[in-house]
Amino acid sequence: MTDRFDQLVNEVLDQPHTQRGRLAQLLLWSLEEDVDEPAEVERAWEEELERRLQEWRSGRDPGVPAEQVIADLRERFAANAAPPPVTVRQIKGAVKALPHNELAAFRRWFQDFDAEAWDHEIEADAASGKLDALAEQALRGHLEDRSTPL
């Protein structure tokens, strides 16, 4: 990848989610051979909205009260409130796409993160007694002069 591409990716990722979503939509459309142009799709949606509005105004479609729509959406998406889990494959791809300076910053952060995680794991193992047998073995070896001075 080029530096310009990396710069562009970083600029896009700094945009609000609505703009990133619109860009994603345009990029996906650009990959489809048989898809209408975005302006044509936009026009089709406007026609559909106009049709639905006319149905509502004429009484053919009474609609659903906003409170009910919101309650239904809350119920439907309550279980999906958390974002989907990120996979190792996705993380690897994201790390590979980082520009050099961001990769260096990530390395520093990850080293600190990993060291802290290791410290917590050792502390938890020590508190639970998982290390007691190893500690006793080490002390026995030291008392029997089988240790090396530091």
N, C-alpha and C positions, 0 to 999 in steps of 0.2 A: 504494500500500500504506500501511497505517496504521502508526503507531509501535508499537502493540500487536502487530500482525502481525510486524513486524521483530523485536521483542523476543522473541516466541514462537519465531520461526525460530532466533534466536541461542541461546535456551535449549535448543531441541531439538538443535541442532548440537553443543552442549556435552555431551550425554549419551553414554554408552558406545555402541559400535556395535550391541550386541545390543538395547538399548532403541530406538535409531533404527530398526533393522530391524523390530522389532515394530510400531512406530508406522507405518512405511511399509506394512507388511502391512495394518494396520487402515485406513489411508487408501485403499489400493488397493481393499480390500473395499467401502469406502464409495462408491466410484465405480461399482461393478458393480451392476446392477439385479437380476440373477437369481442372485446368489451367496448362499449360506446365511450366516446370522449367524456371527460368529467362534466363539461358543460351540458352535454346531452343527458347525462344521468341526473344532473341537478334539475334540468328542465322537466324530466319525467317525474321526479319527486314533487316538484311544484304542482304539476298536473294532478298527481295523486292526492296531494293535500287539498287542492281546490275541490276535487271530486268528493272527498270525505267531508269537507266543510259544507258543501251543498247538501249532502245526505243528512247532516246534522241539522242544518237550518230548515230543511223540509220536514223534519220529524221522522224520516225513514230510519234514522239511526239515532236513538236518544243519547248515546254516549255513556260514559261512566264517570261518576263524580270524581274529582281530583283526589279527595280524601281516600276513596276506595282504591284508586290507581296507586297512590303512594303506599297505602297499607299492603296491597298485593306485592308491590315491588320490594318493600322491606321484608316481607315474609319470604319471598322468592330468593332474595339475595342474602338473607341473614346468615345462612350456612356458608356463604361464599365471601364473607366480609374480609377475610384475610387474603392477601395476594397469593397467587399460586406459587408453590415452592419452586425455587431456582435449582436447576440441575448442575452437576459438576461440569457437564458438557457446555452449558451456557456460560458458566463462569470462565472456563478455559477459553472459549471464544471471545468473551469480553476482555480478558487479560491479554490475549494475543493482539487484539485490536488497539490496545492502549499505545499512545505515542510515547516515545522514550522517557520524557520527563514525568509523565503520569505513571509509567511502569516503575520508575525509580521510587516515586512516592508510595506506590502500592507495595513495593517490596519492603520499604521501611515500616509501613503500617502493619503488614502481615507478620514481619519478624516480631514486632512488639505484641501483636495479637496472639501469636503462637506461643511466645514466652509466657505471657500472662495465663493462657489456657493451661499450659504445662504446669505452672506454679499452682494453679487452683486444683489441678488433678492430683499433684503430689500432696498438697495440703489435705485434700479429701481422703486420699488413701492413708495418710498418716493418722488422721483423726479416726478413721474407721478401723484401724488396727491391721490393715492389709500389709503394712511394712514391718510389723513387729518381728516376725520370724527372720526376715532379712537383717534387721538391726541386731537381733540377738546373735545371729551367725557372724556378723561383722565384728561385734564386740568380743565374741569368743575367739575369733581369729586374731584379733589385736592382742588379747590377753595371752595368747599362746605364741606371741611374737611372729605372727604370720602376716603382719601388715608392713607397709613401706612408709616411712616418714615422708611427709609432704615437703 
